[in-house]
Amino acid sequence: ATGQSHDVISQAIMDRPEFKNMSIVAYEHFAPTELSVSAQMSRIKSQNPQGLVVIATGSAFGTVLHAMSDVGLDIPVITSAVNMNEGQLKQYENFLPKEIVFNSAQFFARPQDRKGAVRGAVDEFYAGYRLAGLIASPESTAWDPAKIVVSALRTLGPNATGEAVASYISTLHDFAGASGVYDFRVGDHHGLTDADLVWVKYQPASESKFAPVSRPGGTPL
């Protein structure tokens, strides 16, 4: 369902005037249980693309990367932060393309120079993970929601009702988290927008593994 939605959304975005010099050369699909997609990759390669957007996640993402290697298609890959799993990527190291870029939360772009409340929140985030002996992963986006709930309980008291907590969060703003500064007053229950996302590149030889290639909002570094 996510892939089908992306097909529609991507075409709508590409129809915008600012992308008139770009085009999607092919859409290919496969079932998550398929063991090979070499035929799909061969068709894509025949169109001479400059990059590949992969919506598949988990083992299906590995299937795509393997097929790219099999057909000799080594172009930049853009994919979801769900695939930012160091253990999984290490298993694919023999057939990884040279460049894989992920949309990600700001805490994964820690080497990027930041100041103020977000920098402090990111430092707090990593200090907590070190204390627990854990490595940050895509699931670590749960850190900020937990921190927001704790803030509500500290303000309202431990016996606050669910309705009271929800009301507190709905008006919360200027709340610095590891993924950005939250503002829930717009009413969409997200607190963050696309302007808070960053792009990071997988660099297995580096200590941090993921290096930022954009500022929040997507502006290239």
FENWO-V326392 format. One record per residue. N is the residue number from 1. RES is the residue in one letter. PSI is psi in radians with two decimals (NA if undefined). OMEGA is omega in radians with two decimals (999 if undefined). BURIAL is 1 if it has 24 or more other C-alpha atoms within 12 Angstrom, else 0. Layout:
n=N res=RES psi=PSI omega=OMEGA burial=BURIAL
n=N res=RES psi=PSI omega=OMEGA burial=BURIAL
This chain:
n=1 res=A psi=-0.70 omega=3.13 burial=0
n=2 res=T psi=-0.74 omega=3.13 burial=0
n=3 res=G psi=-0.72 omega=3.13 burial=0
n=4 res=Q psi=-0.72 omega=3.09 burial=0
n=5 res=S psi=-0.70 omega=-3.13 burial=0
n=6 res=H psi=-0.64 omega=3.10 burial=0
n=7 res=D psi=-0.81 omega=-3.10 burial=0
n=8 res=V psi=-0.81 omega=-3.09 burial=0
n=9 res=I psi=-0.75 omega=-3.10 burial=0
n=10 res=S psi=-0.68 omega=3.13 burial=0
n=11 res=Q psi=-0.68 omega=3.11 burial=0
n=12 res=A psi=-0.69 omega=3.13 burial=0
n=13 res=I psi=-0.74 omega=-3.11 burial=0
n=14 res=M psi=-0.30 omega=3.10 burial=0
n=15 res=D psi=-0.12 omega=3.13 burial=0
n=16 res=R psi=2.58 omega=-3.09 burial=0
n=17 res=P psi=-0.60 omega=-3.08 burial=0
n=18 res=E psi=-0.20 omega=3.14 burial=0
n=19 res=F psi=0.39 omega=-3.06 burial=0
n=20 res=K psi=-0.37 omega=3.14 burial=0
n=21 res=N psi=0.14 omega=3.12 burial=0
n=22 res=M psi=2.73 omega=3.11 burial=0
n=23 res=S psi=2.70 omega=3.05 burial=0
n=24 res=I psi=2.04 omega=-3.03 burial=1
n=25 res=V psi=-0.37 omega=-3.11 burial=0
n=26 res=A psi=2.57 omega=2.95 burial=0
n=27 res=Y psi=2.22 omega=3.09 burial=1
n=28 res=E psi=2.58 omega=-3.07 burial=1
n=29 res=H psi=2.74 omega=3.05 burial=1
n=30 res=F psi=2.80 omega=3.10 burial=0
n=31 res=A psi=2.49 omega=-3.11 burial=0
n=32 res=P psi=-0.38 omega=-3.10 burial=0
n=33 res=T psi=-0.13 omega=-3.12 burial=0
n=34 res=E psi=2.49 omega=-3.08 burial=0
n=35 res=L psi=-0.29 omega=3.13 burial=0
n=36 res=S psi=2.47 omega=3.05 burial=1
n=37 res=V psi=0.56 omega=-3.11 burial=1
n=38 res=S psi=-0.60 omega=3.13 burial=1
n=39 res=A psi=-0.75 omega=3.11 burial=0
n=40 res=Q psi=-0.73 omega=-3.14 burial=1
n=41 res=M psi=-0.61 omega=3.12 burial=1
n=42 res=S psi=-0.70 omega=3.12 burial=0
n=43 res=R psi=-0.70 omega=3.11 burial=0
n=44 res=I psi=-0.80 omega=-3.12 burial=1
n=45 res=K psi=-0.64 omega=-3.10 burial=1
n=46 res=S psi=-0.30 omega=3.13 burial=0
n=47 res=Q psi=0.03 omega=3.10 burial=0
n=48 res=N psi=0.99 omega=-3.12 burial=0
n=49 res=P psi=2.79 omega=3.09 burial=0
n=50 res=Q psi=-0.18 omega=3.12 burial=0
n=51 res=G psi=2.86 omega=-3.10 burial=1
n=52 res=L psi=2.23 omega=3.05 burial=1
n=53 res=V psi=2.13 omega=-3.09 burial=1
n=54 res=V psi=2.06 omega=3.14 burial=1
n=55 res=I psi=-0.35 omega=-3.14 burial=1
n=56 res=A psi=2.55 omega=-3.13 burial=1
n=57 res=T psi=2.88 omega=3.10 burial=1
n=58 res=G psi=-2.42 omega=-3.10 burial=1
n=59 res=S psi=-0.51 omega=3.12 burial=1
n=60 res=A psi=-0.56 omega=3.06 burial=1
n=61 res=F psi=-0.74 omega=3.08 burial=1
n=62 res=G psi=-0.64 omega=3.10 burial=1
n=63 res=T psi=-0.72 omega=3.12 burial=1
n=64 res=V psi=-0.81 omega=-3.12 burial=1
n=65 res=L psi=-0.69 omega=3.13 burial=1
n=66 res=H psi=-0.74 omega=3.14 burial=1
n=67 res=A psi=-0.64 omega=3.08 burial=1
n=68 res=M psi=-0.79 omega=3.13 burial=1
n=69 res=S psi=-0.72 omega=-3.10 burial=1
n=70 res=D psi=-0.63 omega=-3.10 burial=0
n=71 res=V psi=0.03 omega=3.11 burial=1
n=72 res=G psi=0.62 omega=3.13 burial=0
n=73 res=L psi=1.68 omega=-3.12 burial=1
n=74 res=D psi=1.50 omega=3.12 burial=1
n=75 res=I psi=2.82 omega=3.13 burial=1
n=76 res=P psi=2.43 omega=3.13 burial=0
n=77 res=V psi=2.32 omega=3.01 burial=1
n=78 res=I psi=2.28 omega=-3.12 burial=1
n=79 res=T psi=3.13 omega=-3.04 burial=1
n=80 res=S psi=2.68 omega=3.06 burial=1
n=81 res=A psi=-0.33 omega=3.10 burial=1
n=82 res=V psi=-0.49 omega=-3.12 burial=1
n=83 res=N psi=0.12 omega=3.12 burial=1
n=84 res=M psi=1.07 omega=-3.13 burial=1
n=85 res=N psi=1.90 omega=-3.04 burial=1
n=86 res=E psi=-0.72 omega=-3.14 burial=1
n=87 res=G psi=-0.74 omega=3.13 burial=0
n=88 res=Q psi=-0.78 omega=-3.14 burial=0
n=89 res=L psi=-0.59 omega=3.11 burial=1
n=90 res=K psi=-0.61 omega=3.11 burial=0
n=91 res=Q psi=-0.43 omega=-3.10 burial=0
n=92 res=Y psi=0.09 omega=-2.95 burial=1
n=93 res=E psi=-0.43 omega=-3.13 burial=0
n=94 res=N psi=-0.26 omega=-3.13 burial=0
n=95 res=F psi=0.41 omega=3.10 burial=1
n=96 res=L psi=2.45 omega=2.98 burial=1
n=97 res=P psi=2.88 omega=-3.08 burial=1
n=98 res=K psi=-0.48 omega=-3.04 burial=0
n=99 res=E psi=2.10 omega=3.02 burial=1
n=100 res=I psi=2.21 omega=-3.09 burial=1
n=101 res=V psi=2.41 omega=-3.10 burial=1
n=102 res=F psi=2.52 omega=2.90 burial=1
n=103 res=N psi=2.37 omega=-2.93 burial=1
n=104 res=S psi=2.94 omega=3.05 burial=1
n=105 res=A psi=2.79 omega=-3.02 burial=1
n=106 res=Q psi=-0.47 omega=-3.10 burial=1
n=107 res=F psi=-0.40 omega=3.09 burial=1
n=108 res=F psi=-0.23 omega=3.13 burial=1
n=109 res=A psi=0.61 omega=-3.03 burial=1
n=110 res=R psi=-0.63 omega=3.13 burial=1
n=111 res=P psi=-0.33 omega=-3.13 burial=0
n=112 res=Q psi=2.43 omega=-3.12 burial=1
n=113 res=D psi=2.09 omega=3.08 burial=0
n=114 res=R psi=2.74 omega=3.13 burial=0
n=115 res=K psi=2.91 omega=2.98 burial=0
n=116 res=G psi=-2.67 omega=-2.96 burial=0
n=117 res=A psi=-0.66 omega=-3.13 burial=0
n=118 res=V psi=-0.70 omega=3.11 burial=1
n=119 res=R psi=-0.77 omega=3.11 burial=1
n=120 res=G psi=-0.68 omega=3.14 burial=0
n=121 res=A psi=-0.66 omega=3.11 burial=1
n=122 res=V psi=-0.75 omega=3.10 burial=1
n=123 res=D psi=-0.72 omega=3.10 burial=1
n=124 res=E psi=-0.72 omega=3.12 burial=0
n=125 res=F psi=-0.89 omega=-3.11 burial=1
n=126 res=Y psi=-0.56 omega=3.08 burial=1
n=127 res=A psi=-0.69 omega=3.10 burial=0
n=128 res=G psi=-0.70 omega=3.13 burial=0
n=129 res=Y psi=-0.67 omega=3.08 burial=0
n=130 res=R psi=-0.74 omega=-3.14 burial=0
n=131 res=L psi=-0.63 omega=-3.13 burial=0
n=132 res=A psi=-0.08 omega=-3.12 burial=0
n=133 res=G psi=0.56 omega=-3.08 burial=0
n=134 res=L psi=2.81 omega=3.08 burial=0
n=135 res=I psi=2.35 omega=3.14 burial=1
n=136 res=A psi=2.47 omega=-3.13 burial=1
n=137 res=S psi=3.04 omega=3.10 burial=1
n=138 res=P psi=-0.53 omega=3.12 burial=1
n=139 res=E psi=-0.21 omega=-3.12 burial=0
n=140 res=S psi=-0.14 omega=3.04 burial=1
n=141 res=T psi=-0.23 omega=3.07 burial=1
n=142 res=A psi=-0.25 omega=-3.11 burial=0
n=143 res=W psi=-0.88 omega=-3.08 burial=1
n=144 res=D psi=-0.81 omega=3.08 burial=1
n=145 res=P psi=-0.70 omega=3.11 burial=1
n=146 res=A psi=-0.71 omega=3.14 burial=0
n=147 res=K psi=-0.63 omega=3.13 burial=1
n=148 res=I psi=-0.73 omega=3.11 burial=1
n=149 res=V psi=-0.72 omega=3.09 burial=1
n=150 res=V psi=-0.72 omega=3.11 burial=0
n=151 res=S psi=-0.71 omega=3.12 burial=0
n=152 res=A psi=-0.77 omega=-3.11 burial=1
n=153 res=L psi=-0.58 omega=3.08 burial=0
n=154 res=R psi=-0.59 omega=-3.13 burial=0
n=155 res=T psi=-0.76 omega=-3.02 burial=0
n=156 res=L psi=-0.32 omega=-3.08 burial=0
n=157 res=G psi=2.69 omega=-3.05 burial=0
n=158 res=P psi=-0.26 omega=-3.13 burial=0
n=159 res=N psi=0.25 omega=-3.13 burial=0
n=160 res=A psi=2.48 omega=3.10 burial=0
n=161 res=T psi=2.85 omega=3.08 burial=0
n=162 res=G psi=-0.66 omega=3.12 burial=0
n=163 res=E psi=-0.69 omega=3.14 burial=0
n=164 res=A psi=-0.72 omega=3.12 burial=0
n=165 res=V psi=-0.76 omega=3.13 burial=1
n=166 res=A psi=-0.71 omega=3.12 burial=0
n=167 res=S psi=-0.71 omega=3.11 burial=0
n=168 res=Y psi=-0.81 omega=-3.09 burial=1
n=169 res=I psi=-0.64 omega=-3.07 burial=1
n=170 res=S psi=-0.39 omega=3.12 burial=0
n=171 res=T psi=0.08 omega=-3.12 burial=0
n=172 res=L psi=2.41 omega=3.10 burial=1
n=173 res=H psi=2.85 omega=-3.12 burial=0
n=174 res=D psi=0.62 omega=3.14 burial=0
n=175 res=F psi=1.95 omega=-3.08 burial=1
n=176 res=A psi=2.14 omega=3.07 burial=1
n=177 res=G psi=-3.12 omega=-3.13 burial=1
n=178 res=A psi=-0.26 omega=-3.14 burial=1
n=179 res=S psi=-0.03 omega=3.13 burial=1
n=180 res=G psi=-3.01 omega=3.14 burial=1
n=181 res=V psi=2.07 omega=-3.03 burial=1
n=182 res=Y psi=2.47 omega=3.03 burial=1
n=183 res=D psi=1.86 omega=-3.06 burial=1
n=184 res=F psi=0.06 omega=-3.05 burial=0
n=185 res=R psi=-0.28 omega=3.14 burial=0
n=186 res=V psi=-0.28 omega=3.01 burial=0
n=187 res=G psi=0.12 omega=3.14 burial=0
n=188 res=D psi=0.01 omega=3.08 burial=0
n=189 res=H psi=0.18 omega=3.12 burial=0
n=190 res=H psi=-0.78 omega=-3.11 burial=0
n=191 res=G psi=-0.51 omega=3.11 burial=1
n=192 res=L psi=2.90 omega=3.11 burial=1
n=193 res=T psi=-3.10 omega=3.08 burial=0
n=194 res=D psi=-0.43 omega=-3.13 burial=0
n=195 res=A psi=-0.21 omega=-3.14 burial=0
n=196 res=D psi=-0.12 omega=3.13 burial=1
n=197 res=L psi=2.65 omega=3.06 burial=1
n=198 res=V psi=2.80 omega=3.02 burial=1
n=199 res=W psi=2.34 omega=3.10 burial=1
n=200 res=V psi=2.60 omega=-3.13 burial=1
n=201 res=K psi=2.42 omega=3.10 burial=1
n=202 res=Y psi=2.16 omega=3.11 burial=1
n=203 res=Q psi=1.54 omega=-3.02 burial=1
n=204 res=P psi=-0.43 omega=-3.11 burial=1
n=205 res=A psi=-0.25 omega=-3.10 burial=0
n=206 res=S psi=2.79 omega=-3.11 burial=0
n=207 res=E psi=-0.69 omega=-3.09 burial=0
n=208 res=S psi=-0.26 omega=3.12 burial=0
n=209 res=K psi=-0.61 omega=-3.11 burial=1
n=210 res=F psi=2.11 omega=-3.10 burial=1
n=211 res=A psi=2.36 omega=-3.13 burial=1
n=212 res=P psi=2.45 omega=3.05 burial=1
n=213 res=V psi=0.08 omega=3.08 burial=1
n=214 res=S psi=2.86 omega=2.94 burial=1
n=215 res=R psi=2.90 omega=3.05 burial=1
n=216 res=P psi=2.30 omega=-3.09 burial=1
n=217 res=G psi=-0.23 omega=3.04 burial=0
n=218 res=G psi=-0.04 omega=3.11 burial=1
n=219 res=T psi=2.20 omega=-3.10 burial=0
n=220 res=P psi=2.54 omega=3.06 burial=0
n=221 res=L psi=NA omega=999 burial=0
